Amino acid sequence: MELTNIQGGGKYFEYTWSNTNNPLIYTAEAVGNGAKAVANGVILLFN
C-alpha cells in the first residue's frame, strides 16, 4: 500500500484494481480497498 498526497497535503491510500476476471483476486482487491477506505476515513477525521 502506498500513500498519496491529496488536497491540502494530507496523505491517503490509493485504491488498486487489476481488472481481473479471477474471483479470488477480485475479492482480495475489494477487501483491501475496503480497508483502505476505512483508513482514509480515519485519516480524514484526524487531518
C-alpha positions in Angstrom: 0.0 0.0 0.0 1.3 3.4 -0.8 0.2 6.8 0.4 -0.6 9.6 -1.9 -0.7 13.4 -1.3 -4.2 14.7 -2.0 -5.6 18.3 -1.5 -4.0 20.2 1.4 -1.0 18.0 1.9 -2.8 15.0 3.5 -1.6 11.5 2.7 -4.2 8.9 1.7 -4.1 5.3 0.5 -4.6 4.7 -3.3 -7.1 2.1 -4.4 -6.0 -0.6 -6.7 -7.9 -2.7 -9.3 -6.2 -5.1 -11.7 -9.3 -5.5 -13.9 -9.2 -9.3 -13.5 -11.9 -11.9 -14.0 -10.5 -14.1 -11.3 -13.0 -14.0 -8.5 -10.4 -14.7 -5.8 -8.1 -11.8 -6.9 -11.2 -9.6 -7.3 -12.4 -10.4 -3.8 -8.9 -9.8 -2.3 -8.7 -6.4 -4.0 -12.2 -5.5 -2.8 -11.4 -6.4 0.8 -8.1 -4.4 0.5 -9.8 -1.4 -1.0 -12.5 -1.6 1.8 -9.7 -1.4 4.4 -8.1 1.5 2.5 -11.4 3.3 2.5 -11.8 2.9 6.3 -8.1 4.0 6.8 -8.7 7.0 4.5 -11.8 7.9 6.6 -9.8 7.8 9.8 -7.0 9.9 8.3 -9.6 12.4 7.1 -11.1 12.7 10.6 -7.7 13.4 12.1 -6.5 15.9 9.5 
